[in-house]
Amino acid sequence: MSRTLFIFIWLVLLASCDKMDISPAQADSFIKFYNTFPVFTGSDVKEIPGKGYVILGTVTSNTEGRQICLIRTDLYGNSVDTARYYGTTLDDEAVCIQVLSDHGFAILGQTTDATNKKAAYFLRTDSIGNIVVERTFSGTNDIEDIVPENMKVDAEGYFYIVGYCLCK
């Protein structure tokens, strides 16, 4: 008798946990944890119209250094594929992201150039995160570091990057 009762209770619990209905409040907001590296510092998030979200951040590990990380999600924040990592020196940092009209991404970050100075790091990707264009903008002899702070894309597809530089 107790075994039958146990199976009945187990089936009721299983059936009640199987509901995937979400309330209107849950449809507007959610909390998710993305554990790709020991430390993930979020920088920016944007909605991909009708598809989900894209999250940009910097991941840090003891062995891999710092890299820019891109996570694509569905409308409910579930990862739709594996995270993508970008960078040139393992001392890279994410700044911001823009979703483009073709659902590709424009990513702005900071890196260290060949002369060990901070530089702006720009990526243009396709809709799944494959690199299409990659550029590093570093200073001249009088400029110590370039620090990117934000980026916008206009209706014609031109990219505008703003920030500041530290001069000697």
N, C-alpha and C positions, 0 to 999 in steps of 0.2 A: 504494500500500500504506500509506504513512504517513497519507494522508488518511482511509482507512477506519479505521485505528487511532485517529486523533484523534477521529473521530465516535463510535466505540465508547466511548472513555474519557469523552467529553463526555456521552454518554447514561447511562453508569454513574454519573457524578457527579450528573447531573440527577436520576436516579431515587433516589439515596441522599439527596439534599437535600430531596426531596419528602415524606419521612416526617414526619408530624405527631404521632406517638406521643409521649406524655410519661410519664415515670416517676412512681411514687407520690410520690417526694420533690419532683419538679417540680410536682406537683398541689397540694402544700401550701405552696409558696413560689415566688416569682418576683421578678425584678428588671426594672423597666421605667423608661424615661425619658420624661417628658412635657415637651415643649419648646413651651410656649405663649407665653412671654415671655422676655426675657433672664434674668430672675431669678424662680424659683418657689420659695417657701419653704413647705414642707408644715407643716400645723398638726395635722391629725387624719385618721384613716382609719377607716371602719367597714364591716362586711360587710352587704350587703343579702341577707338569707336566700334562698338558692337562685338568686340572680340575679347577684351579683358584689360589687363594692366601690364605695364613694364616697370620694373623696379631696378634702379641703378644704385650701386654702392661700392664700397671698397672692402675687400677681404684681406685679412692679415693672418699669416701663419708664421711659425718659427722657421720653417724650412723654405717656404715659397715666397716670403716677403709680402709686399702689398701689391695687389692687382685690382683692376677695375672689374666689377662683376655685374652682369646683366641677367635678370630673371624675368621670364615671360610667364604670365598667369592667365587663367580663364577669368570669367566674370566673378567667380567666387574666391579668387585668390589661390587656386590650386596651380602648381607649376605645370606648364604644358610640355616642357622638355627640360633637358639638363641646363644648368646655368652656364653662361659663356663668360670667359675670362679674357681680358685684354691688358696690354701694357708692353713696355719695351725694356724696362730696367729692373723690374721687381721692386720698384720704389714709386709706384704709380698711385694716383688717388682720383676717384670719381668726383665730378663737380655737378653736372646736370645733363639732362636728356630731353630731346624733343622727338615727338612722333611725326613723321613726314607723311605727305599725302598718299604715298604708295605703301604706307604702314611700315616702312623702314625706319631706322633710328639715326639721329645725329647725337653723338655722345661727346661731351667735353670733359676732359680730365687734365691732370697735371702729372708730369713726369720729370725725370732728370736727363738732361742732354749729355752729349759726349764730353763736354767740358765740366760736368758735375754742377751745372746750373739748373734751376727749376725752369721748366718750359711748359707751354700749353700743348695739350695732346688732343687732337680732334679725330674722330672716327665717323664715317658714314657707313651704315650697314644696310643689308636687305631686311626683309620682314622677319627673318628668323635669327638674325644676328651675325650673319657672315659679313666680314669686312669687305666693303666696296672701295672706300678711300680711307687712307690713314696718313695724317700729317702731324709733324711736330713743329711748333713755332718757338724758336729760341731767340735770345737777344744777341746783340753785337758786343763789341769789347767794352762799351760803356754801361751796358745793362747787366746787372748781376743775375736777377731772377725775373721771370714773367709769371704772374699769378693770375690765372683765369678765374672769373667769378660767375659769369652767366653767358647764355647763348640764346639767340632767337633766330627763327627762320621766317622769312617773309613769304608772301603769296607766290612770288616768282621763283622761290627756291634758293634765295641767297641767304647765306649764314652770316650772322653778326655775333662776334665774340667780344665780350668786354671783360676787363680786368685791370690790373695795374702792373707796373714794373718797378723794380728796385734798381736804382742807378748808383754808380760809384760816386 
